[in-house]
């Protein structure tokens, strides 16, 4: 499953580095912290490997 936004991709990369032990888990905040707790390394790797060139910076707001 590819990332939908640049922020999601970056949060997944931070969470993946914490899972690998390259970064402390205490340094994670917000979405990256919850991703590290709830997702496997394989899931995080899929999100983090997404190319950022065509992704929006933020998710678009849903219209009613």
PDB file of N, H, CA, C and O in Angstrom:
ATOM      1  N   UNK A   1       0.848  -1.171   0.000  1.00  0.00           N
ATOM      2  CA  UNK A   1       0.000   0.000   0.000  1.00  0.00           C
ATOM      3  C   UNK A   1       0.896   1.237   0.000  1.00  0.00           C
ATOM      4  O   UNK A   1       1.622   1.453   0.970  1.00  0.00           O
ATOM      5  N   UNK A   2       0.870   2.038  -1.032  1.00  0.00           N
ATOM      6  H   UNK A   2       0.279   1.862  -1.819  1.00  0.00           H
ATOM      7  CA  UNK A   2       1.714   3.236  -1.075  1.00  0.00           C
ATOM      8  C   UNK A   2       1.150   4.353  -0.200  1.00  0.00           C
ATOM      9  O   UNK A   2      -0.046   4.393   0.087  1.00  0.00           O
ATOM     10  N   UNK A   3       2.026   5.249   0.214  1.00  0.00           N
ATOM     11  H   UNK A   3       2.998   5.216  -0.018  1.00  0.00           H
ATOM     12  CA  UNK A   3       1.612   6.395   1.013  1.00  0.00           C
ATOM     13  C   UNK A   3       0.763   7.334   0.164  1.00  0.00           C
ATOM     14  O   UNK A   3       0.952   7.417  -1.049  1.00  0.00           O
ATOM     15  N   UNK A   4      -0.168   8.039   0.793  1.00  0.00           N
ATOM     16  H   UNK A   4      -0.321   7.972   1.779  1.00  0.00           H
ATOM     17  CA  UNK A   4      -1.039   8.967   0.070  1.00  0.00           C
ATOM     18  C   UNK A   4      -0.540  10.402   0.121  1.00  0.00           C
ATOM     19  O   UNK A   4      -0.886  11.208  -0.743  1.00  0.00           O
ATOM     20  N   UNK A   5       0.274  10.733   1.129  1.00  0.00           N
ATOM     21  H   UNK A   5       0.555  10.078   1.831  1.00  0.00           H
ATOM     22  CA  UNK A   5       0.801  12.092   1.262  1.00  0.00           C
ATOM     23  C   UNK A   5       2.273  12.049   1.651  1.00  0.00           C
ATOM     24  O   UNK A   5       2.785  11.019   2.090  1.00  0.00           O
ATOM     25  N   UNK A   6       2.948  13.190   1.481  1.00  0.00           N
ATOM     26  H   UNK A   6       2.532  14.027   1.125  1.00  0.00           H
ATOM     27  CA  UNK A   6       4.351  13.283   1.855  1.00  0.00           C
ATOM     28  C   UNK A   6       4.514  13.120   3.367  1.00  0.00           C
ATOM     29  O   UNK A   6       5.459  12.483   3.832  1.00  0.00           O
ATOM     30  N   UNK A   7       3.594  13.695   4.118  1.00  0.00           N
ATOM     31  H   UNK A   7       2.826  14.213   3.740  1.00  0.00           H
ATOM     32  CA  UNK A   7       3.680  13.593   5.575  1.00  0.00           C
ATOM     33  C   UNK A   7       3.533  12.155   6.042  1.00  0.00           C
ATOM     34  O   UNK A   7       4.219  11.735   6.973  1.00  0.00           O
ATOM     35  N   UNK A   8       2.643  11.389   5.405  1.00  0.00           N
ATOM     36  H   UNK A   8       2.085  11.730   4.648  1.00  0.00           H
ATOM     37  CA  UNK A   8       2.460   9.991   5.758  1.00  0.00           C
ATOM     38  C   UNK A   8       3.730   9.201   5.433  1.00  0.00           C
ATOM     39  O   UNK A   8       4.137   8.334   6.207  1.00  0.00           O
ATOM     40  N   UNK A   9       4.344   9.492   4.315  1.00  0.00           N
ATOM     41  H   UNK A   9       4.013  10.196   3.686  1.00  0.00           H
ATOM     42  CA  UNK A   9       5.562   8.807   3.898  1.00  0.00           C
ATOM     43  C   UNK A   9       6.702   9.105   4.864  1.00  0.00           C
ATOM     44  O   UNK A   9       7.469   8.208   5.216  1.00  0.00           O
ATOM     45  N   UNK A  10       6.817  10.347   5.288  1.00  0.00           N
ATOM     46  H   UNK A  10       6.194  11.075   5.002  1.00  0.00           H
ATOM     47  CA  UNK A  10       7.883  10.731   6.202  1.00  0.00           C
ATOM     48  C   UNK A  10       7.672  10.127   7.598  1.00  0.00           C
ATOM     49  O   UNK A  10       8.629   9.705   8.247  1.00  0.00           O
ATOM     50  N   UNK A  11       6.424  10.090   8.050  1.00  0.00           N
ATOM     51  H   UNK A  11       5.646  10.433   7.523  1.00  0.00           H
ATOM     52  CA  UNK A  11       6.117   9.494   9.354  1.00  0.00           C
ATOM     53  C   UNK A  11       6.429   7.996   9.340  1.00  0.00           C
ATOM     54  O   UNK A  11       6.939   7.454  10.321  1.00  0.00           O
ATOM     55  N   UNK A  12       6.123   7.337   8.233  1.00  0.00           N
ATOM     56  H   UNK A  12       5.708   7.777   7.436  1.00  0.00           H
ATOM     57  CA  UNK A  12       6.414   5.907   8.117  1.00  0.00           C
ATOM     58  C   UNK A  12       7.920   5.664   8.132  1.00  0.00           C
ATOM     59  O   UNK A  12       8.381   4.686   8.719  1.00  0.00           O
ATOM     60  N   UNK A  13       8.679   6.530   7.501  1.00  0.00           N
ATOM     61  H   UNK A  13       8.304   7.325   7.024  1.00  0.00           H
ATOM     62  CA  UNK A  13      10.134   6.401   7.511  1.00  0.00           C
ATOM     63  C   UNK A  13      10.713   6.551   8.907  1.00  0.00           C
ATOM     64  O   UNK A  13      11.629   5.821   9.285  1.00  0.00           O
ATOM     65  N   UNK A  14      10.183   7.493   9.672  1.00  0.00           N
ATOM     66  H   UNK A  14       9.439   8.086   9.364  1.00  0.00           H
ATOM     67  CA  UNK A  14      10.644   7.691  11.044  1.00  0.00           C
ATOM     68  C   UNK A  14      10.289   6.485  11.912  1.00  0.00           C
ATOM     69  O   UNK A  14      11.106   6.027  12.712  1.00  0.00           O
ATOM     70  N   UNK A  15       9.076   5.976  11.750  1.00  0.00           N
ATOM     71  H   UNK A  15       8.413   6.347  11.100  1.00  0.00           H
ATOM     72  CA  UNK A  15       8.648   4.810  12.525  1.00  0.00           C
ATOM     73  C   UNK A  15       9.479   3.581  12.163  1.00  0.00           C
ATOM     74  O   UNK A  15       9.833   2.791  13.038  1.00  0.00           O
ATOM     75  N   UNK A  16       9.787   3.418  10.891  1.00  0.00           N
ATOM     76  H   UNK A  16       9.498   4.060  10.180  1.00  0.00           H
ATOM     77  CA  UNK A  16      10.592   2.284  10.452  1.00  0.00           C
ATOM     78  C   UNK A  16      12.001   2.355  11.033  1.00  0.00           C
ATOM     79  O   UNK A  16      12.548   1.334  11.450  1.00  0.00           O
ATOM     80  N   UNK A  17      12.586   3.536  11.063  1.00  0.00           N
ATOM     81  H   UNK A  17      12.141   4.365  10.724  1.00  0.00           H
ATOM     82  CA  UNK A  17      13.934   3.653  11.623  1.00  0.00           C
ATOM     83  C   UNK A  17      13.939   3.345  13.123  1.00  0.00           C
ATOM     84  O   UNK A  17      14.921   2.815  13.642  1.00  0.00           O
ATOM     85  N   UNK A  18      12.850   3.672  13.818  1.00  0.00           N
ATOM     86  H   UNK A  18      12.052   4.103  13.396  1.00  0.00           H
ATOM     87  CA  UNK A  18      12.752   3.331  15.246  1.00  0.00           C
ATOM     88  C   UNK A  18      12.595   1.825  15.436  1.00  0.00           C
ATOM     89  O   UNK A  18      13.170   1.254  16.362  1.00  0.00           O
ATOM     90  N   UNK A  19      11.819   1.182  14.565  1.00  0.00           N
ATOM     91  H   UNK A  19      11.352   1.646  13.812  1.00  0.00           H
ATOM     92  CA  UNK A  19      11.649  -0.277  14.654  1.00  0.00           C
ATOM     93  C   UNK A  19      12.971  -0.991  14.411  1.00  0.00           C
ATOM     94  O   UNK A  19      13.246  -2.022  15.025  1.00  0.00           O
ATOM     95  N   UNK A  20      13.783  -0.447  13.521  1.00  0.00           N
ATOM     96  H   UNK A  20      13.559   0.391  13.023  1.00  0.00           H
ATOM     97  CA  UNK A  20      15.077  -1.059  13.203  1.00  0.00           C
ATOM     98  C   UNK A  20      16.123  -0.781  14.276  1.00  0.00           C
ATOM     99  O   UNK A  20      17.167  -1.432  14.303  1.00  0.00           O
ATOM    100  N   UNK A  21      15.856   0.178  15.162  1.00  0.00           N
ATOM    101  H   UNK A  21      15.008   0.707  15.141  1.00  0.00           H
ATOM    102  CA  UNK A  21      16.807   0.522  16.209  1.00  0.00           C
ATOM    103  C   UNK A  21      17.776   1.617  15.821  1.00  0.00           C
ATOM    104  O   UNK A  21      18.738   1.876  16.544  1.00  0.00           O
ATOM    105  N   UNK A  22      17.540   2.265  14.691  1.00  0.00           N
ATOM    106  H   UNK A  22      16.758   2.055  14.104  1.00  0.00           H
ATOM    107  CA  UNK A  22      18.414   3.339  14.231  1.00  0.00           C
ATOM    108  C   UNK A  22      18.070   4.662  14.904  1.00  0.00           C
ATOM    109  O   UNK A  22      18.844   5.617  14.838  1.00  0.00           O
ATOM    110  N   UNK A  23      16.922   4.715  15.542  1.00  0.00           N
ATOM    111  H   UNK A  23      16.294   3.939  15.595  1.00  0.00           H
ATOM    112  CA  UNK A  23      16.418   5.924  16.177  1.00  0.00           C
ATOM    113  C   UNK A  23      15.691   5.495  17.446  1.00  0.00           C
ATOM    114  O   UNK A  23      15.123   4.404  17.490  1.00  0.00           O
ATOM    115  N   UNK A  24      15.699   6.325  18.465  1.00  0.00           N
ATOM    116  H   UNK A  24      16.160   7.211  18.429  1.00  0.00           H
ATOM    117  CA  UNK A  24      15.015   5.942  19.704  1.00  0.00           C
ATOM    118  C   UNK A  24      13.504   6.086  19.549  1.00  0.00           C
ATOM    119  O   UNK A  24      13.029   7.009  18.888  1.00  0.00           O
ATOM    120  N   UNK A  25      12.760   5.181  20.151  1.00  0.00           N
ATOM    121  H   UNK A  25      13.146   4.431  20.688  1.00  0.00           H
ATOM    122  CA  UNK A  25      11.306   5.235  20.084  1.00  0.00           C
ATOM    123  C   UNK A  25      10.764   6.438  20.844  1.00  0.00           C
ATOM    124  O   UNK A  25       9.673   6.920  20.537  1.00  0.00           O
ATOM    125  N   UNK A  26      11.500   6.927  21.820  1.00  0.00           N
ATOM    126  H   UNK A  26      12.386   6.536  22.070  1.00  0.00           H
ATOM    127  CA  UNK A  26      11.072   8.091  22.592  1.00  0.00           C
ATOM    128  C   UNK A  26      11.093   9.370  21.762  1.00  0.00           C
ATOM    129  O   UNK A  26      10.414  10.338  22.104  1.00  0.00           O
ATOM    130  N   UNK A  27      11.865   9.386  20.675  1.00  0.00           N
ATOM    131  H   UNK A  27      12.416   8.600  20.397  1.00  0.00           H
ATOM    132  CA  UNK A  27      11.952  10.584  19.831  1.00  0.00           C
ATOM    133  C   UNK A  27      10.764  10.710  18.875  1.00  0.00           C
ATOM    134  O   UNK A  27      10.591  11.751  18.241  1.00  0.00           O
ATOM    135  N   UNK A  28       9.953   9.669  18.765  1.00  0.00           N
ATOM    136  H   UNK A  28      10.094   8.823  19.279  1.00  0.00           H
ATOM    137  CA  UNK A  28       8.812   9.708  17.856  1.00  0.00           C
ATOM    138  C   UNK A  28       7.664  10.503  18.456  1.00  0.00           C
ATOM    139  O   UNK A  28       7.449  10.475  19.667  1.00  0.00           O
ATOM    140  N   UNK A  29       6.929  11.212  17.611  1.00  0.00           N
ATOM    141  H   UNK A  29       7.103  11.235  16.626  1.00  0.00           H
ATOM    142  CA  UNK A  29       5.781  11.995  18.038  1.00  0.00           C
ATOM    143  C   UNK A  29       4.625  11.781  17.070  1.00  0.00           C
ATOM    144  O   UNK A  29       4.844  11.511  15.889  1.00  0.00           O
ATOM    145  N   UNK A  30       3.431  11.896  17.551  1.00  0.00           N
ATOM    146  H   UNK A  30       3.253  12.115  18.510  1.00  0.00           H
ATOM    147  CA  UNK A  30       2.235  11.882  16.718  1.00  0.00           C
ATOM    148  C   UNK A  30       2.029  10.606  15.923  1.00  0.00           C
ATOM    149  O   UNK A  30       2.050   9.502  16.467  1.00  0.00           O
ATOM    150  N   UNK A  31       1.830  10.782  14.617  1.00  0.00           N
ATOM    151  H   UNK A  31       1.813  11.679  14.175  1.00  0.00           H
ATOM    152  CA  UNK A  31       1.502   9.664  13.734  1.00  0.00           C
ATOM    153  C   UNK A  31       2.617   8.630  13.663  1.00  0.00           C
ATOM    154  O   UNK A  31       2.347   7.432  13.585  1.00  0.00           O
ATOM    155  N   UNK A  32       3.857   9.080  13.689  1.00  0.00           N
ATOM    156  H   UNK A  32       4.076  10.053  13.752  1.00  0.00           H
ATOM    157  CA  UNK A  32       4.961   8.121  13.596  1.00  0.00           C
ATOM    158  C   UNK A  32       5.011   7.217  14.821  1.00  0.00           C
ATOM    159  O   UNK A  32       5.375   6.046  14.712  1.00  0.00           O
ATOM    160  N   UNK A  33       4.649   7.749  15.985  1.00  0.00           N
ATOM    161  H   UNK A  33       4.353   8.700  16.073  1.00  0.00           H
ATOM    162  CA  UNK A  33       4.630   6.929  17.202  1.00  0.00           C
ATOM    163  C   UNK A  33       3.545   5.864  17.121  1.00  0.00           C
ATOM    164  O   UNK A  33       3.787   4.708  17.469  1.00  0.00           O
ATOM    165  N   UNK A  34       2.356   6.239  16.666  1.00  0.00           N
ATOM    166  H   UNK A  34       2.160   7.177  16.382  1.00  0.00           H
ATOM    167  CA  UNK A  34       1.278   5.254  16.571  1.00  0.00           C
ATOM    168  C   UNK A  34       1.545   4.239  15.461  1.00  0.00           C
ATOM    169  O   UNK A  34       1.171   3.073  15.583  1.00  0.00           O
ATOM    170  N   UNK A  35       2.190   4.677  14.382  1.00  0.00           N
ATOM    171  H   UNK A  35       2.494   5.625  14.283  1.00  0.00           H
ATOM    172  CA  UNK A  35       2.560   3.750  13.313  1.00  0.00           C
ATOM    173  C   UNK A  35       3.561   2.711  13.818  1.00  0.00           C
ATOM    174  O   UNK A  35       3.454   1.530  13.486  1.00  0.00           O
ATOM    175  N   UNK A  36       4.519   3.143  14.610  1.00  0.00           N
ATOM    176  H   UNK A  36       4.605   4.102  14.880  1.00  0.00           H
ATOM    177  CA  UNK A  36       5.543   2.231  15.125  1.00  0.00           C
ATOM    178  C   UNK A  36       4.924   1.159  16.017  1.00  0.00           C
ATOM    179  O   UNK A  36       5.389   0.020  16.038  1.00  0.00           O
ATOM    180  N   UNK A  37       3.882   1.522  16.747  1.00  0.00           N
ATOM    181  H   UNK A  37       3.504   2.448  16.730  1.00  0.00           H
ATOM    182  CA  UNK A  37       3.235   0.579  17.651  1.00  0.00           C
ATOM    183  C   UNK A  37       2.322  -0.394  16.911  1.00  0.00           C
ATOM    184  O   UNK A  37       2.252  -1.571  17.264  1.00  0.00           O
ATOM    185  N   UNK A  38       1.625   0.091  15.889  1.00  0.00           N
ATOM    186  H   UNK A  38       1.682   1.047  15.602  1.00  0.00           H
ATOM    187  CA  UNK A  38       0.561  -0.708  15.292  1.00  0.00           C
ATOM    188  C   UNK A  38       0.918  -1.424  13.992  1.00  0.00           C
ATOM    189  O   UNK A  38       0.170  -2.301  13.561  1.00  0.00           O
ATOM    190  N   UNK A  39       2.029  -1.083  13.359  1.00  0.00           N
ATOM    191  H   UNK A  39       2.637  -0.371  13.709  1.00  0.00           H
ATOM    192  CA  UNK A  39       2.355  -1.646  12.051  1.00  0.00           C
ATOM    193  C   UNK A  39       3.614  -2.502  12.107  1.00  0.00           C
ATOM    194  O   UNK A  39       4.474  -2.310  12.966  1.00  0.00           O
ATOM    195  N   UNK A  40       3.708  -3.450  11.176  1.00  0.00           N
ATOM    196  H   UNK A  40       3.009  -3.606  10.478  1.00  0.00           H
ATOM    197  CA  UNK A  40       4.890  -4.295  11.077  1.00  0.00           C
ATOM    198  C   UNK A  40       5.972  -3.585  10.268  1.00  0.00           C
ATOM    199  O   UNK A  40       5.708  -2.575   9.617  1.00  0.00           O
ATOM    200  N   UNK A  41       7.187  -4.120  10.314  1.00  0.00           N
ATOM    201  H   UNK A  41       7.402  -4.941  10.844  1.00  0.00           H
ATOM    202  CA  UNK A  41       8.284  -3.541   9.532  1.00  0.00           C
ATOM    203  C   UNK A  41       7.968  -3.568   8.044  1.00  0.00           C
ATOM    204  O   UNK A  41       8.285  -2.619   7.326  1.00  0.00           O
ATOM    205  N   UNK A  42       7.347  -4.647   7.575  1.00  0.00           N
ATOM    206  H   UNK A  42       7.090  -5.418   8.159  1.00  0.00           H
ATOM    207  CA  UNK A  42       7.028  -4.773   6.143  1.00  0.00           C
ATOM    208  C   UNK A  42       6.013  -3.712   5.711  1.00  0.00           C
ATOM    209  O   UNK A  42       6.154  -3.115   4.643  1.00  0.00           O
ATOM    210  N   UNK A  43       4.999  -3.479   6.533  1.00  0.00           N
ATOM    211  H   UNK A  43       4.885  -3.964   7.400  1.00  0.00           H
ATOM    212  CA  UNK A  43       3.996  -2.458   6.213  1.00  0.00           C
ATOM    213  C   UNK A  43       4.628  -1.067   6.195  1.00  0.00           C
ATOM    214  O   UNK A  43       4.351  -0.267   5.302  1.00  0.00           O
ATOM    215  N   UNK A  44       5.467  -0.786   7.174  1.00  0.00           N
ATOM    216  H   UNK A  44       5.691  -1.436   7.900  1.00  0.00           H
ATOM    217  CA  UNK A  44       6.136   0.511   7.236  1.00  0.00           C
ATOM    218  C   UNK A  44       7.079   0.700   6.050  1.00  0.00           C
ATOM    219  O   UNK A  44       7.193   1.798   5.505  1.00  0.00           O
ATOM    220  N   UNK A  45       7.751  -0.377   5.658  1.00  0.00           N
ATOM    221  H   UNK A  45       7.659  -1.268   6.101  1.00  0.00           H
ATOM    222  CA  UNK A  45       8.671  -0.287   4.523  1.00  0.00           C
ATOM    223  C   UNK A  45       7.912   0.055   3.241  1.00  0.00           C
ATOM    224  O   UNK A  45       8.388   0.857   2.437  1.00  0.00           O
ATOM    225  N   UNK A  46       6.740  -0.545   3.046  1.00  0.00           N
ATOM    226  H   UNK A  46       6.354  -1.197   3.699  1.00  0.00           H
ATOM    227  CA  UNK A  46       5.926  -0.240   1.866  1.00  0.00           C
ATOM    228  C   UNK A  46       5.537   1.234   1.824  1.00  0.00           C
ATOM    229  O   UNK A  46       5.601   1.866   0.770  1.00  0.00           O
ATOM    230  N   UNK A  47       5.139   1.777   2.962  1.00  0.00           N
ATOM    231  H   UNK A  47       5.088   1.264   3.819  1.00  0.00           H
ATOM    232  CA  UNK A  47       4.758   3.191   3.014  1.00  0.00           C
ATOM    233  C   UNK A  47       5.968   4.097   2.823  1.00  0.00           C
ATOM    234  O   UNK A  47       5.895   5.090   2.098  1.00  0.00           O
ATOM    235  N   UNK A  48       7.071   3.761   3.466  1.00  0.00           N
ATOM    236  H   UNK A  48       7.130   2.955   4.055  1.00  0.00           H
ATOM    237  CA  UNK A  48       8.251   4.615   3.422  1.00  0.00           C
ATOM    238  C   UNK A  48       8.939   4.620   2.055  1.00  0.00           C
ATOM    239  O   UNK A  48       9.598   5.598   1.704  1.00  0.00           O
ATOM    240  N   UNK A  49       8.796   3.551   1.287  1.00  0.00           N
ATOM    241  H   UNK A  49       8.260   2.756   1.572  1.00  0.00           H
ATOM    242  CA  UNK A  49       9.453   3.471  -0.026  1.00  0.00           C
ATOM    243  C   UNK A  49       8.719   4.227  -1.123  1.00  0.00           C
ATOM    244  O   UNK A  49       9.227   4.324  -2.240  1.00  0.00           O
ATOM    245  N   UNK A  50       7.554   4.758  -0.841  1.00  0.00           N
ATOM    246  H   UNK A  50       7.141   4.679   0.066  1.00  0.00           H
ATOM    247  CA  UNK A  50       6.785   5.490  -1.846  1.00  0.00           C
ATOM    248  C   UNK A  50       7.560   6.717  -2.301  1.00  0.00           C
ATOM    249  O   UNK A  50       8.100   7.454  -1.476  1.00  0.00           O
ATOM    250  N   UNK A  51       7.618   6.937  -3.604  1.00  0.00           N
ATOM    251  H   UNK A  51       7.179   6.338  -4.274  1.00  0.00           H
ATOM    252  CA  UNK A  51       8.277   8.119  -4.147  1.00  0.00           C
ATOM    253  C   UNK A  51       7.451   9.349  -3.806  1.00  0.00           C
ATOM    254  O   UNK A  51       6.226   9.329  -3.931  1.00  0.00           O
ATOM    255  N   UNK A  52       8.110  10.417  -3.376  1.00  0.00           N
ATOM    256  H   UNK A  52       9.105  10.433  -3.274  1.00  0.00           H
ATOM    257  CA  UNK A  52       7.399  11.613  -2.941  1.00  0.00           C
ATOM    258  C   UNK A  52       7.154  12.629  -4.048  1.00  0.00           C
ATOM    259  O   UNK A  52       6.454  13.616  -3.821  1.00  0.00           O
ATOM    260  N   UNK A  53       7.697  12.421  -5.214  1.00  0.00           N
ATOM    261  H   UNK A  53       8.265  11.619  -5.399  1.00  0.00           H
ATOM    262  CA  UNK A  53       7.637  13.446  -6.249  1.00  0.00           C
ATOM    263  C   UNK A  53       6.218  13.834  -6.663  1.00  0.00           C
ATOM    264  O   UNK A  53       5.976  15.000  -6.977  1.00  0.00           O
ATOM    265  N   UNK A  54       5.280  12.898  -6.671  1.00  0.00           N
ATOM    266  H   UNK A  54       5.476  11.952  -6.416  1.00  0.00           H
ATOM    267  CA  UNK A  54       3.929  13.221  -7.130  1.00  0.00           C
ATOM    268  C   UNK A  54       2.902  13.229  -5.998  1.00  0.00           C
ATOM    269  O   UNK A  54       1.703  13.327  -6.258  1.00  0.00           O
ATOM    270  N   UNK A  55       3.350  13.127  -4.763  1.00  0.00           N
ATOM    271  H   UNK A  55       4.324  13.047  -4.552  1.00  0.00           H
ATOM    272  CA  UNK A  55       2.424  13.114  -3.643  1.00  0.00           C
ATOM    273  C   UNK A  55       2.097  14.533  -3.192  1.00  0.00           C
ATOM    274  O   UNK A  55       2.959  15.411  -3.240  1.00  0.00           O
ATOM    275  N   UNK A  56       0.864  14.766  -2.756  1.00  0.00           N
ATOM    276  H   UNK A  56       0.164  14.053  -2.717  1.00  0.00           H
ATOM    277  CA  UNK A  56       0.544  16.077  -2.184  1.00  0.00           C
ATOM    278  C   UNK A  56       1.178  16.204  -0.803  1.00  0.00           C
ATOM    279  O   UNK A  56       1.470  15.203  -0.149  1.00  0.00           O
ATOM    280  N   UNK A  57       1.389  17.444  -0.367  1.00  0.00           N
ATOM    281  H   UNK A  57       1.152  18.257  -0.898  1.00  0.00           H
ATOM    282  CA  UNK A  57       1.993  17.660   0.944  1.00  0.00           C
ATOM    283  C   UNK A  57       1.045  17.224   2.045  1.00  0.00           C
ATOM    284  O   UNK A  57       1.466  16.586   3.010  1.00  0.00           O
ATOM    285  N   UNK A  58      -0.239  17.562   1.911  1.00  0.00           N
ATOM    286  H   UNK A  58      -0.581  18.080   1.127  1.00  0.00           H
ATOM    287  CA  UNK A  58      -1.251  17.188   2.887  1.00  0.00           C
ATOM    288  C   UNK A  58      -2.419  16.537   2.170  1.00  0.00           C
ATOM    289  O   UNK A  58      -2.604  16.721   0.967  1.00  0.00           O
ATOM    290  N   UNK A  59      -3.200  15.778   2.911  1.00  0.00           N
ATOM    291  H   UNK A  59      -3.049  15.628   3.889  1.00  0.00           H
ATOM    292  CA  UNK A  59      -4.386  15.147   2.341  1.00  0.00           C
ATOM    293  C   UNK A  59      -5.455  16.212   2.125  1.00  0.00           C
ATOM    294  O   UNK A  59      -5.607  17.125   2.937  1.00  0.00           O
ATOM    295  N   UNK A  60      -6.175  16.091   1.051  1.00  0.00           N
ATOM    296  H   UNK A  60      -6.051  15.350   0.392  1.00  0.00           H
ATOM    297  CA  UNK A  60      -7.264  17.029   0.752  1.00  0.00           C
ATOM    298  C   UNK A  60      -8.422  16.804   1.708  1.00  0.00           C
ATOM    299  O   UNK A  60      -8.698  15.676   2.115  1.00  0.00           O
ATOM    300  N   UNK A  61      -9.097  17.892   2.061  1.00  0.00           N
ATOM    301  H   UNK A  61      -8.873  18.809   1.730  1.00  0.00           H
ATOM    302  CA  UNK A  61     -10.253  17.770   2.946  1.00  0.00           C
ATOM    303  C   UNK A  61     -11.412  17.168   2.179  1.00  0.00           C
ATOM    304  O   UNK A  61     -11.610  17.448   0.997  1.00  0.00           O
ATOM    305  N   UNK A  62     -12.179  16.332   2.876  1.00  0.00           N
ATOM    306  H   UNK A  62     -12.018  16.104   3.837  1.00  0.00           H
ATOM    307  CA  UNK A  62     -13.334  15.708   2.246  1.00  0.00           C
ATOM    308  C   UNK A  62     -14.487  16.700   2.177  1.00  0.00           C
ATOM    309  O   UNK A  62     -14.744  17.437   3.130  1.00  0.00           O
ATOM    310  N   UNK A  63     -15.168  16.712   1.059  1.00  0.00           N
ATOM    311  H   UNK A  63     -14.960  16.114   0.285  1.00  0.00           H
ATOM    312  CA  UNK A  63     -16.339  17.562   0.903  1.00  0.00           C
ATOM    313  C   UNK A  63     -17.598  16.769   1.165  1.00  0.00           C
ATOM    314  O   UNK A  63     -17.661  15.571   0.889  1.00  0.00           O
ATOM    315  N   UNK A  64     -18.588  17.435   1.695  1.00  0.00           N
ATOM    316  H   UNK A  64     -18.537  18.408   1.920  1.00  0.00           H
ATOM    317  CA  UNK A  64     -19.859  16.768   1.976  1.00  0.00           C
ATOM    318  C   UNK A  64     -20.817  16.928   0.836  1.00  0.00           C
ATOM    319  O   UNK A  64     -21.940  16.429   0.900  1.00  0.00           O
TER     320      UNK A  64
END
